Amino acid sequence: MPNPLKVLLYEPYLKLRDWVAPAQEPAIPEGEFVRGINLGGEAVEIGGDRWLSYPEALAAGLTTPGTTVATTYLIPAPYPSRGTRTMLNSVIFRSHRLEIEQTLPNGTYDLYLWIMENYQTHWHTLALRVAEQPVATGIGYLPVRGWARYGPYSTTVTNGSLNLSLTANPNIDAHLMGMSLYRYP
C-alpha cells in the first residue's frame, strides 16, 4: 500500500518539477508509428503519439497471460515528460517469464521496450525473445528509478501476430512498462 501522503504530494511535485526543469525525451524513432501501449495503465501521449491504454490494447488483440498489473509513484531518473512518467509507473509483471502476444498485420517492425527499475538497484536483468528467437540479454539492469528505452529490435510478422517473452532469474518477476512499434515504408 503506497504512503497516502506520498500519493497526495506526487502530482503537485511533478507539476512544479516540470515548470522548473522541463524533461528530456529519447529521440523519436524514424519510421511510421504503428502502436504504443502503456502496459498496465491509461492512455498517454509520448513523443506526440497517442499510446493505447492497457484495456484498449487488450481489446485490440494484445494478450498477456497470467500477468499482474500495478502502479507505482516513483520519480524516474533521468526525469521524463508527463506521459512517459505515467507509462513508467504502470507495469505488468509475472514471476520468472512474461509472455506477450500482439496481433498485427504482416510486415517488418521495429520494437522498443520501456522499463524502469521500480524495486531496488540492479534487481532485474531480463532476457528477451521475439518469435522464439533470443534477441537481447541483460535488459532492465538499472539503478532504482532508472529507466531505459530498449531497441530497436527488428522483427518480421508473417502469421499476423508478434510474440515476445521476457525472462528473469527464477524467483524474480519479469516486468514491462511500455511497448512501441514502428514500421518502415
C-alpha positions in Angstrom: 0.0 0.0 0.0 1.5 3.3 -1.0 2.1 6.0 1.6 -1.1 8.3 1.3 1.0 11.5 1.9 3.4 10.5 -0.9 0.5 9.9 -3.3 -1.1 13.2 -2.3 2.1 15.2 -2.9 3.2 13.3 -6.1 1.3 15.3 -8.7 1.9 18.8 -7.2 5.6 18.0 -7.0 5.7 16.8 -10.6 3.9 19.9 -11.9 6.5 22.1 -10.1 9.3 20.0 -11.4 8.0 20.3 -15.0 7.9 24.1 -14.6 11.5 24.3 -13.1 13.3 21.7 -15.2 11.5 20.5 -18.4 12.1 16.9 -19.2 14.3 15.5 -22.0 13.0 12.6 -24.1 14.8 10.0 -26.1 15.0 10.8 -29.9 11.8 9.9 -31.8 12.5 6.8 -33.9 12.3 7.2 -37.7 9.6 5.3 -39.5 5.8 5.3 -39.1 4.4 5.0 -35.6 2.2 1.9 -35.5 1.3 1.5 -31.9 2.4 2.3 -28.4 1.0 0.6 -25.3 1.1 1.8 -21.8 1.2 -1.7 -20.2 -0.9 -1.7 -17.1 -2.1 1.9 -17.4 -4.1 4.6 -19.0 -3.8 6.1 -22.5 -0.9 8.6 -22.7 0.9 10.9 -25.2 4.6 10.2 -25.7 6.6 11.9 -28.4 3.5 13.4 -30.0 1.9 10.0 -30.4 -1.1 8.6 -28.5 -0.4 5.4 -26.8 -3.2 2.9 -26.1 -4.3 2.2 -22.5 -3.9 -1.4 -21.3 -7.6 -2.1 -21.6 -7.7 -0.6 -25.1 -4.7 -2.8 -26.1 -6.3 -5.9 -24.7 -9.5 -5.1 -26.7 -7.3 -4.6 -29.9 -5.6 -8.0 -29.8 -3.0 -7.9 -27.0 -2.7 -10.9 -24.7 -0.6 -11.1 -21.6 -1.5 -14.4 -19.9 -1.1 -14.7 -16.1 0.1 -11.1 -15.6 -0.5 -8.8 -12.7 -0.9 -5.0 -13.1 0.5 -2.5 -10.6 1.0 1.3 -10.3 4.0 2.9 -8.6 4.6 6.5 -7.6 8.3 6.9 -8.4 10.0 9.9 -10.0 12.0 8.4 -12.8 15.7 9.4 -13.3 16.5 10.9 -15.8 13.4 12.9 -15.5 11.0 12.3 -18.4 7.9 14.0 -19.8 4.5 13.6 -18.1 3.3 10.9 -20.5 6.5 8.9 -20.1 6.4 9.2 -16.3 2.8 7.9 -16.3 3.8 5.0 -18.5 6.9 4.1 -16.5 4.8 4.0 -13.3 2.3 1.5 -14.8 3.6 -2.1 -15.0 2.6 -5.6 -15.9 4.6 -8.4 -14.4 4.7 -12.1 -13.9 7.0 -14.4 -11.9 10.0 -15.5 -14.0 8.6 -15.3 -17.5 6.3 -12.6 -19.0 4.8 -13.5 -22.4 3.1 -11.0 -24.7 1.3 -11.6 -28.0 0.0 -8.7 -30.2 -2.0 -9.2 -33.4 -0.5 -7.1 -36.2 -0.7 -7.0 -40.0 2.2 -9.0 -41.6 5.3 -6.8 -42.2 8.6 -5.7 -40.7 8.6 -3.7 -37.5 11.0 -2.1 -35.1 10.1 -3.0 -31.5 11.0 -0.8 -28.5 10.6 -1.8 -24.8 10.4 0.6 -21.9 11.5 -0.5 -18.5 12.0 1.3 -15.1 13.6 -0.4 -12.1 10.9 0.0 -9.5 12.1 -2.3 -6.7 15.8 -1.9 -5.9 19.1 -1.2 -7.8 20.0 -3.8 -10.3 17.3 -6.2 -9.2 16.0 -7.1 -12.6 18.0 -8.5 -15.5 15.9 -9.8 -18.4 16.4 -11.9 -21.5 14.2 -11.0 -24.5 13.0 -13.5 -27.1 11.0 -12.4 -30.1 9.3 -15.1 -32.2 11.1 -17.6 -30.0 14.5 -16.3 -31.1 16.9 -14.9 -28.5 17.3 -11.1 -29.2 18.8 -9.5 -26.1 20.1 -10.2 -22.6 20.8 -8.0 -19.6 18.0 -5.6 -20.2 16.4 -3.8 -17.2 19.6 -3.9 -15.2 19.2 -0.4 -13.9 19.5 1.7 -10.7 16.3 2.1 -8.7 14.1 4.7 -10.5 16.4 4.4 -13.6 14.7 3.7 -16.9 15.6 3.0 -20.5 14.0 2.5 -23.9 15.5 -0.7 -25.3 15.6 -1.3 -29.1 15.1 -1.2 -31.9 14.6 -4.9 -32.3 13.7 -5.6 -35.9 11.2 -8.3 -36.4 9.0 -9.6 -39.2 5.5 -10.7 -38.6 4.4 -13.4 -41.0 1.4 -15.0 -39.2 -0.5 -11.9 -38.1 1.0 -12.0 -34.6 4.0 -10.7 -32.7 5.1 -12.9 -29.9 7.7 -11.9 -27.3 8.8 -13.0 -23.9 10.9 -11.5 -21.1 12.6 -14.0 -18.7 14.1 -13.2 -15.4 16.0 -15.3 -12.9 13.8 -17.8 -11.0 12.0 -16.2 -8.0 12.2 -12.7 -9.7 9.4 -11.2 -11.6 9.8 -10.2 -15.3 8.2 -6.8 -15.8 7.5 -4.3 -18.6 6.1 -0.8 -18.6 5.6 0.1 -22.2 6.0 -1.2 -25.8 6.1 0.7 -29.1 6.2 -0.4 -32.7 7.3 1.4 -35.8 7.2 0.4 -39.5 9.2 1.5 -42.4 7.6 2.0 -45.9 
